[in-house]
């Protein structure tokens, strides 16, 4: 997370989270579908890796609920973000600082707001990279995989912060040193950090050929339409595949016109067209490869 759009957006009120909080495999987890005594209609599970606000805003829980309801899969959203995620007031504060016209009065308020944001934003920038907690996320995913019922598959999704671990897990075996892949399908949106590692996606898909989809914000400061095109070209070249199943590889980068970083999770409620399209995109992907 290294752009202003990572830290701004809207707190969603169009729905109320309906899942439950449980401790699974030693980690506090939001469970959507198949939890709290409700049976899911699919034996498969999706692990949801959030943006940097994690459980501190309802947006991620609302999206997890939508995936569970539409796919029939149990969706597990583990509390793995640095310090449990940034508080909701960071969203409002960053929106004010970056969007309010500057006057004498607003300049003073902006200065004060920046001071209140720094204790949350600076530590996150310094120590919040998911690599610092990746070992725990890998073990969690392996534990979830090991407890799937017969016929169950494992999907992972990640947004902003969460796209890095969801991508990395595609390179992992279900058990250390094993030959079976850990992840059966991956979906991410407006990924952070990946742009800093140009060969990451190809390296993660090469061995296990996990179906991989990315919802790209056309105007993302980081992973935008141009970066997505370069990444897809690199995949086609290094994997000798068009991503349509050729040589066993399936990958796609769908560009959402006019969208900015954060649109999959924190879209403003008056501008939800791309948000809803990306929700449908993820659901379509998981229904195809998990059910």
Legacy VTK file of the C-alpha trace (Angstrom):
# vtk DataFile Version 3.0
C-alpha trace
ASCII
DATASET POLYDATA
POINTS 291 float
0.000 0.000 0.000
1.843 3.042 -1.210
-0.599 5.454 -2.857
-3.203 7.897 -1.479
-6.056 5.775 -2.840
-4.972 2.945 -0.530
-5.994 5.088 2.425
-9.175 6.767 1.192
-12.624 5.740 0.034
-16.045 5.159 1.572
-17.295 3.116 4.497
-20.116 1.047 3.034
-23.603 1.150 4.495
-25.559 -0.594 1.722
-25.489 -3.857 3.689
-24.785 -5.176 7.171
-22.294 -8.023 7.752
-24.077 -11.288 8.511
-21.159 -13.607 9.262
-19.731 -14.722 12.585
-16.406 -14.239 14.341
-14.632 -17.466 15.258
-11.107 -18.584 16.053
-9.946 -20.988 13.344
-6.495 -22.537 13.270
-5.381 -20.098 15.951
-6.444 -16.920 14.102
-9.510 -14.743 14.681
-11.612 -15.217 11.550
-14.752 -13.727 10.065
-16.777 -16.646 8.693
-19.335 -16.053 5.947
-21.499 -18.936 4.792
-21.191 -22.380 6.323
-20.481 -20.861 9.735
-22.641 -20.475 12.801
-24.548 -23.662 12.025
-25.599 -22.662 8.501
-24.687 -25.265 5.907
-23.110 -24.061 2.690
-24.117 -25.528 -0.644
-20.544 -26.115 -1.824
-17.781 -28.169 -0.194
-15.243 -25.526 -1.229
-13.780 -22.658 0.790
-12.482 -19.218 -0.178
-9.903 -17.435 1.967
-10.382 -13.674 1.803
-7.345 -11.415 2.243
-8.514 -7.813 2.717
-7.214 -4.349 2.071
-5.350 -2.496 4.795
-8.506 -1.640 6.742
-9.309 -5.306 7.307
-11.985 -5.806 9.967
-11.961 -2.146 11.029
-14.550 -1.211 8.377
-17.526 -3.360 7.304
-16.653 -3.234 3.595
-14.540 -6.384 3.584
-17.082 -8.392 5.572
-19.850 -7.234 3.212
-17.854 -8.403 0.191
-17.053 -11.741 1.851
-20.774 -12.201 2.531
-21.586 -11.571 -1.131
-19.064 -14.178 -2.271
-20.450 -16.733 0.172
-24.080 -16.119 -0.764
-23.498 -16.271 -4.517
-21.004 -19.150 -4.709
-22.288 -21.358 -1.896
-18.722 -21.557 -0.606
-17.662 -20.893 2.956
-15.585 -17.704 3.006
-12.929 -17.252 5.691
-11.544 -13.778 6.352
-8.614 -14.089 8.789
-7.391 -11.195 10.922
-3.852 -11.068 9.524
-3.269 -7.404 8.616
-0.677 -5.404 10.575
-2.183 -4.217 13.884
-5.566 -5.565 12.832
-5.900 -2.985 10.059
-6.131 0.781 10.057
-9.062 2.476 11.807
-12.001 3.808 9.821
-11.245 7.437 10.631
-8.169 7.211 8.390
-10.524 6.907 5.402
-12.429 10.055 6.309
-9.261 11.927 7.197
-7.480 11.087 3.969
-10.574 11.992 1.955
-10.665 15.392 3.639
-6.963 16.084 3.166
-6.902 15.115 -0.504
-10.332 16.278 -1.683
-11.223 19.462 0.210
-10.348 22.763 -1.508
-7.634 24.602 0.389
-8.609 27.780 2.210
-7.055 29.363 5.266
-9.432 27.486 7.537
-9.233 24.168 5.710
-5.438 24.387 5.597
-5.376 24.470 9.391
-7.822 21.590 9.612
-5.827 19.621 7.045
-2.626 20.140 9.022
-4.313 18.883 12.186
-5.820 15.935 10.300
-2.437 14.927 8.893
-1.012 14.902 12.417
-3.788 12.527 13.525
-3.222 10.242 10.518
0.544 9.881 10.775
0.560 7.504 13.799
-1.477 5.027 11.753
-0.184 5.527 8.222
3.563 5.733 8.875
3.876 2.454 10.852
1.768 0.715 8.218
4.027 1.949 5.432
7.127 0.878 7.354
6.044 -2.494 8.744
2.702 -3.392 7.195
3.883 -5.315 4.127
2.208 -8.754 4.072
5.580 -10.457 3.706
6.053 -9.935 7.451
3.066 -12.179 8.208
3.215 -14.454 5.195
4.345 -17.551 7.113
1.213 -17.376 9.264
-1.013 -16.913 6.211
0.599 -19.880 4.463
0.120 -22.119 7.488
-3.472 -20.958 7.848
-4.199 -21.785 4.206
-2.618 -25.219 4.561
-4.635 -25.901 7.701
-7.838 -24.881 5.918
-6.965 -27.064 2.933
-6.313 -30.045 5.190
-9.789 -29.808 6.716
-11.793 -29.485 3.486
-14.477 -32.132 2.992
-14.300 -34.614 0.142
-14.513 -32.819 -3.183
-13.773 -29.446 -1.653
-11.433 -26.987 -3.340
-9.619 -23.942 -2.001
-9.857 -20.479 -3.516
-8.128 -17.311 -2.385
-8.934 -13.693 -3.080
-7.094 -10.525 -2.160
-7.631 -6.804 -2.512
-4.951 -4.110 -2.367
-2.828 -5.390 0.571
-4.331 -8.865 0.242
-3.476 -9.373 -3.429
0.184 -10.013 -2.638
-0.433 -13.028 -0.362
-3.238 -14.345 -2.569
-0.764 -14.331 -5.464
2.119 -15.821 -3.463
-0.016 -18.719 -2.266
-0.448 -19.844 -5.881
3.182 -20.991 -5.795
2.728 -23.153 -2.707
2.110 -26.867 -2.303
-0.677 -28.114 -0.065
1.957 -29.569 2.279
5.643 -28.645 2.526
7.531 -30.343 -0.282
4.350 -31.819 -1.738
3.320 -32.168 -5.368
-0.324 -31.071 -4.976
-1.116 -27.378 -5.288
-2.475 -25.469 -2.329
-4.796 -23.105 -4.227
-7.309 -24.087 -6.902
-8.347 -20.574 -7.996
-7.181 -17.033 -7.279
-8.928 -13.673 -7.751
-7.594 -10.253 -6.817
-8.453 -6.602 -7.306
-6.319 -3.453 -7.583
-3.215 -5.229 -6.218
-0.574 -3.436 -4.185
3.120 -4.402 -3.939
2.987 -6.661 -7.021
4.126 -3.834 -9.287
7.364 -3.737 -7.275
8.112 -7.369 -8.233
7.678 -7.598 -12.028
8.205 -11.347 -12.250
6.090 -12.291 -9.241
2.919 -13.394 -11.011
4.730 -15.582 -13.545
6.876 -17.135 -10.831
3.812 -17.929 -8.740
1.837 -19.523 -11.567
4.616 -21.486 -13.243
4.549 -24.730 -11.241
0.957 -25.318 -10.178
-0.901 -23.430 -12.931
-3.525 -21.998 -10.580
-6.296 -20.163 -12.499
-5.546 -16.483 -11.873
-7.753 -13.422 -12.379
-7.154 -9.755 -11.631
-9.661 -6.884 -11.602
-7.609 -3.897 -12.749
-8.418 -0.254 -12.061
-7.726 1.647 -15.273
-6.506 4.717 -13.370
-4.661 2.936 -10.557
-1.519 4.785 -9.494
0.190 1.404 -9.082
-1.226 -1.551 -11.032
-3.068 0.235 -13.841
-4.112 -0.771 -17.354
-0.606 -0.298 -18.779
1.042 -2.333 -16.022
-1.568 -5.062 -16.430
-0.886 -5.217 -20.172
2.852 -5.568 -19.546
2.259 -8.235 -16.909
-0.014 -10.210 -19.204
2.509 -9.953 -22.046
5.224 -11.214 -19.728
3.047 -14.157 -18.713
2.315 -15.038 -22.334
6.019 -14.980 -23.105
7.445 -16.700 -20.030
4.709 -19.335 -19.731
4.227 -19.843 -23.491
0.486 -19.464 -23.058
-2.278 -17.065 -24.032
-3.936 -17.730 -20.675
-6.907 -19.493 -22.255
-5.889 -22.956 -21.097
-2.951 -23.272 -23.476
-0.270 -25.415 -21.806
-2.540 -25.637 -18.758
-2.425 -21.936 -17.818
-5.500 -19.796 -17.235
-5.083 -16.107 -16.464
-6.894 -12.863 -17.185
-6.546 -9.170 -16.392
-9.863 -7.378 -16.780
-9.578 -3.581 -16.915
-12.401 -1.548 -15.381
-12.723 1.705 -17.292
-12.505 4.828 -15.167
-11.908 2.874 -11.966
-9.365 3.968 -9.400
-7.428 1.947 -6.853
-9.733 0.637 -4.130
-12.859 0.312 -6.279
-13.464 -3.358 -5.432
-13.801 -2.622 -1.711
-14.076 1.091 -0.922
-16.006 2.588 -3.858
-18.072 5.635 -3.003
-21.702 4.650 -2.788
-22.742 7.044 -5.526
-20.272 5.433 -7.938
-20.748 1.696 -7.542
-20.998 0.460 -11.132
-17.457 -0.915 -11.286
-17.756 -2.225 -7.731
-20.767 -4.362 -8.618
-19.145 -5.507 -11.867
-16.038 -6.643 -9.980
-18.158 -8.487 -7.408
-19.819 -10.387 -10.258
-16.401 -11.024 -11.832
-15.049 -12.680 -8.680
-18.200 -14.722 -8.159
-18.131 -15.918 -11.771
-14.475 -16.929 -11.423
-14.944 -18.925 -8.243
-18.120 -20.628 -9.434
-16.244 -21.747 -12.529
-13.170 -23.138 -10.786
-14.362 -24.176 -7.310
-17.832 -25.624 -7.921
LINES 1 292
291 0 1 2 3 4 5 6 7 8 9 10 11 12 13 14 15 16 17 18 19 20 21 22 23 24 25 26 27 28 29 30 31 32 33 34 35 36 37 38 39 40 41 42 43 44 45 46 47 48 49 50 51 52 53 54 55 56 57 58 59 60 61 62 63 64 65 66 67 68 69 70 71 72 73 74 75 76 77 78 79 80 81 82 83 84 85 86 87 88 89 90 91 92 93 94 95 96 97 98 99 100 101 102 103 104 105 106 107 108 109 110 111 112 113 114 115 116 117 118 119 120 121 122 123 124 125 126 127 128 129 130 131 132 133 134 135 136 137 138 139 140 141 142 143 144 145 146 147 148 149 150 151 152 153 154 155 156 157 158 159 160 161 162 163 164 165 166 167 168 169 170 171 172 173 174 175 176 177 178 179 180 181 182 183 184 185 186 187 188 189 190 191 192 193 194 195 196 197 198 199 200 201 202 203 204 205 206 207 208 209 210 211 212 213 214 215 216 217 218 219 220 221 222 223 224 225 226 227 228 229 230 231 232 233 234 235 236 237 238 239 240 241 242 243 244 245 246 247 248 249 250 251 252 253 254 255 256 257 258 259 260 261 262 263 264 265 266 267 268 269 270 271 272 273 274 275 276 277 278 279 280 281 282 283 284 285 286 287 288 289 290
